[in-house]
């Protein structure tokens, strides 16, 4: 006779809002860093070059903060 073992189920937690989830926000921060990098190395518009460092720093700070969020 076989006995089925019931696995414990995870308690149903309400889903976190999009801006509090680690995975999507890390992707957004990485994209922001990439945009800042592209802005830094483009030769066409001075205004993009001017704000490239600010964009890079914002993406880096965002990544550091978001990486502390729970999975």
BATORLUM-897912 format. One record per residue: chain; y, z, x of N, C-alpha, C in turn. Coordinates in steps of 0.2 Angstrom, whole numbers. Layout:
// residues N
   ch     nc2     nc3     nc1    cac2    cac3    cac1     cc2     cc3     cc1
    A       Y       Z       X       Y       Z       X       Y       Z       X
...
END
This chain:
// residues 71
   ch     nc2     nc3     nc1    cac2    cac3    cac1     cc2     cc3     cc1
    A      -6       0       4       0       0       0       6       0       4
    A      11      -4       3      17      -5       7      23      -1       4
    A      26       2       8      32       6       5      38       2       8
    A      43       1       3      49      -2       5      54       3       7
    A      57       2      12      62       7      15      69       4      13
    A      73       8       9      79       6       7      84       7      12
    A      88       2      14      93       3      19      99       6      16
    A     103      11      20     109      14      17     114       8      17
    A     118       8      11     123       4      10     130       7      13
    A     134       2      15     140       4      17     145       6      11
    A     148      12      12     153      13       6     158       8       5
    A     159       6      -1     164       0      -2     171       3      -1
    A     174       0       5     181       2       6     185      -3       3
    A     191      -2       1     196      -7      -1     198     -11       5
    A     199     -18       4     200     -22      10     208     -20      12
    A     209     -21      19     215     -19      21     220     -26      20
    A     226     -25      19     230     -30      19     230     -35      25
    A     232     -41      24     231     -46      30     235     -44      36
    A     241     -41      35     245     -39      41     242     -32      44
    A     237     -29      42     234     -23      45     227     -25      48
    A     225     -31      47     218     -33      50     219     -35      57
    A     214     -33      61     215     -34      68     213     -42      70
    A     208     -45      68     207     -51      69     212     -57      68
    A     214     -57      62     220     -62      60     226     -61      64
    A     228     -54      65     234     -53      68     234     -54      76
    A     228     -53      79     227     -55      86     228     -63      87
    A     225     -66      82     226     -74      82     233     -76      82
    A     237     -73      77     244     -74      77     248     -72      83
    A     246     -67      86     250     -65      92     248     -69      98
    A     242     -72      98     240     -76     103     244     -83     102
    A     244     -85      96     248     -91      95     255     -91      97
    A     258     -85      95     265     -84      97     266     -84     105
    A     261     -81     108     262     -82     116     261     -89     118
    A     257     -93     115     256    -100     117     262    -104     115
    A     265    -102     109     272    -106     108     277    -104     113
    A     278     -98     115     282     -96     120     281     -99     126
    A     275    -100     128     273    -103     134     275    -111     134
    A     274    -114     128     276    -121     128     283    -122     128
    A     287    -117     124     294    -117     124     297    -117     131
    A     294    -113     136     296    -112     142     295    -118     147
    A     290    -122     146     289    -128     150     291    -134     147
    A     294    -135     141     297    -141     139     303    -143     142
    A     304    -149     143     311    -151     146     316    -154     142
    A     315    -153     135     320    -157     131     326    -153     128
    A     324    -147     125     329    -143     122     331    -137     125
    A     337    -136     127     339    -129     130     338    -123     126
    A     339    -124     119     338    -118     115     331    -116     115
    A     326    -120     115     319    -118     115     318    -114     122
    A     321    -117     127     320    -113     134     323    -106     134
    A     329    -106     130     333    -100     130     329     -94     126
    A     325     -96     121     322     -91     117     314     -90     119
    A     312     -94     124     305     -94     126     303     -87     129
    A     307     -83     133     305     -77     135     305     -72     130
    A     309     -72     125     309     -67     119     303     -68     115
    A     301     -75     114     295     -76     111     289     -74     114
    A     289     -75     121     283     -72     125     282     -65     124
    A     288     -61     125     288     -54     125     286     -52     118
    A     288     -55     113     287     -53     106     279     -53     105
    A     276     -59     107     269     -60     106     265     -55     110
    A     267     -54     116     263     -49     120     264     -42     118
    A     270     -40     115     270     -33     112     266     -33     106
    A     266     -38     102     262     -38      96     255     -38      97
    A     253     -42     102     246     -41     104     243     -34     106
    A     248     -31     110     246     -24     113     245     -20     107
    A     250     -20     102     250     -15      96     244     -17      92
    A     243     -23      91     238     -25      86     231     -24      89
    A     230     -24      95     223     -23      98     221     -16      97
    A     226     -11      95     224      -4      94     222      -3      87
    A     222      -8      82     220      -8      75     213      -7      75
    A     210      -4      70     203      -4      69     200     -10      67
    A     194     -11      68     190     -18      66     190     -17      59
END
